Amino acid sequence: MTFEEIQKRAVTEWENWQKSRKPRILVGTATCGRAAGALGILDVINDALRKLKIKATVTEVGCIGLCYVEPMVDIIKPGKPRISYGGLTPENMLQLLEDYLINDNPRPDLALGYFGKDKVDGIPAFFDMPVLKPQIRIVLRNCGSIDPANINHYIANGGYSGLRKALSLKPEDVIEELKKSGLRGRGGAGFPTWMKWNFCRNAPGTEKYIICNADEGDPGAFMNRSLLEGDPHSVLEGMVIGAYTIGANQAYIYCRAEYPLALERLGLALRQMEEYGFLGANIMGSGFDLHIKIKEGAGAFVCGEETSLIASIEGKRGMPRPRPPFPAIAGLWGKPTNINNVETWADVALIMQRGGEWYSQFGTEKSKGTKTFALVGKVERTGLVEVPLGIKLREIIHDVGGGIQNGRKFKAVQTGGPSGGCLPASLLDSPVDYESLAAAGSIMGSGGMIVMDEDTCIVDMARYFLTFTQAESCGKCVPCRVGTRQMLMILQRITNGEGEPEDIERLLRLANTVKSGSLCGLGQTAPNPVLTTIRYFRKEYEDHIHKKICPALVCKKLVSYYIHPEKCRGCGICFKNCPVEAISGSKKMIHVIDQKKCIKCGTCFQVCPQRFSAVVKVSGKRIRVPKKPVPVGMQKVAGKRT
Amino acid sequence: MQNQLSEIFKSYEGEKGAVITILQKVQGKLGYLSREAIAEVARFLRMSETEIFGIASFYAQFRFTPVGKHAVRVCLGTACHVRGGEEIMKAAENKLGIERGNTTGGLTFSLERVACFGSCALGPVMVVDKDVYGRLTTTKVRDILSKYNS
């Protein structure tokens, strides 16, 4: 079959699916949807359809990115627009099916939005939702809308036409198209993709390799997982284009073992490509051959670094080596190798489908296109978002993310994971592009964006990231191995209330040594969280060191719990729940915490009924409490006695 | 042992750099990498046991002691940390009566920390075997783990 025939068949299948006479139900069952209970919802739907004797097609789709309303389901009744529903439970799902499929009530109260031109009363247009309005979804265009296990769905939506086009061009013309697009590496460093490809293409030798880096190890990031689960072919198409352009006949996908669903979808996608002749020998009749192999990572953050990743594929300990020579000259098995991130490969496919010029309309002068971000932490609307580069941090956090949860105040946003920095409110208006983020002391990174509110302790955060990088340091070079350890020990001391006045200067000195002396990206960027938090939140460090207080009430050694004698009603719930019997009291008696026994687990604080809110958490001050439990109502007297 | 593993070895005859993949398959079959298993892999690949152990011990995925029937993995990634992942871990430790990285006496549960599951928007997250639990509280953790006890 020629590509045109395959395409025609796929379009027909897609159109028939769209025009199906049966209702269609799409269930978002990516990993995040599953965590929210999507598989339970899927069971409810299948059971209900059987019981209600409704004939409908149920399709599992990827994630559309609105994690805060997971689990999500879309329903398309014949002749009606597609309506998206969120926040579903087994109970309201069942009700929704009855109401909409049988009684024709689309339940606007459960609906998020409708797709397409035909309006539905009482339901907003899906893409007019505040969370979606500032977004431009081009890389994620298919996620949540197509069946990721069906290659025809991808083809019917323009898929593999980019590969078709690339194969009809000379490799240098493909590079020219990429140059026009302005695409830069989405793994975080932002190196121009066309230039990277050109180095490898022009490197001497006939045996070359390309690698897709899907070792998304940054804690707090899941852009690549979502894309691989929701639209695996978009990444694979980009890889075939890259291999053709560079002249590689063997490719690898290095994907974390922690992503079983992504691995499953990739494996299936590769088999489908082979069936259609998009992979293997003589791809689309062009005479070009390519084989793609999946390599599962075995749990080492440092393997996100390209030379470590290569060592790992070769079956060695995943340790980096000095560059040069760069992988473009001597990479896998010593041969020229080109490594790109998952999102970069998907961008390549899109650019070849729609043209470099089209792509370059998005973004800024120096940072073209869009970028996906995993917007998480203390933000109201968490999720996977895609925005044009150059957008302001404020727009992502407040417009897309809906601001801070529970009406709390914004404190900082962390970009770039453990390699990035914490940026304060004063930088919320800076644009999100490679240069601006670097100037602020952070990095673009692969797209993790973690929002923190006033209840997050910035020193604890720095300590957290250092714990991570220190544990993941491979141990090869001294600055990283010893330096991160020393920095971590100082941070632990500070958060334990044992900080010394010189500690900030010590941290800065160490940070600069680790940054400039480490062999690979892990060590070179590990100090960033510490450097930026000292730069923007120095006072918080000083409070910990000099006053021995934690203003955010996070650092355990620096906080105490008290039961407020004027609020305690003697209900005894805290008494029952305290794991170390540090609370004394009985019914109708004001309870008292023994500060010597208290392990500061916070259980009493959590279980005290909200209407009393008698347990208080403080740092650096004491609450006057009776020494022993006294009857409720006697608190005034009790207070005086202490 | 040899018979159990030769099935796995067969498909990697002559393949370059397959050692990590082979170790993953072996662990998938046996639950962990026993000394005997490492010796078998070493013999098949014509490498020393020390070399194999050196590679395996570099990666967090590999275990060298038997594991429990249920793998409990608590995420301590950034997003989960911000939302109290550490408290979830402590609740699991209390409930199971073991510290992270260990297995309960009757080989029922193994408790591990994971750096990130990529389900950050639903943090804090815990995974038991293949079931993912999001938006956890300490009370929910205790209830969930009780479910697996029977």
Interface residues (C-beta under 8 A of the other chain):
Chain A: T31 C32 R34 A35 A36 C67 Y68 E70 E216 G217 D218 P219 G220 A221 F222 R225 S226 A257 E258 Y259 P260 K295 E296 A298 G299 A300 F301 S312 I313 E314 G315 K316 R317 G318 M319 W333 A374 L375 V376 G377 K378 T382 G383 L384 Q414 G417 P418 G448 I450 M452 T456 M461 Y464 F465 F468 E472 C474 P579 C601 G602 T603 Q606
Chain B: K16 G17 A18 V19 I20 T21 L23 Q24 G54 I55 F58 Y59 A60 Q61 F62 L76 G77 T78 A79 C80 H81 V82 R83 E87 K90 N94 V114 A115 C116 F117 G118 S119 C120 A121 L122 G123 V125 K130 V132 Y133 G134 R135 T138
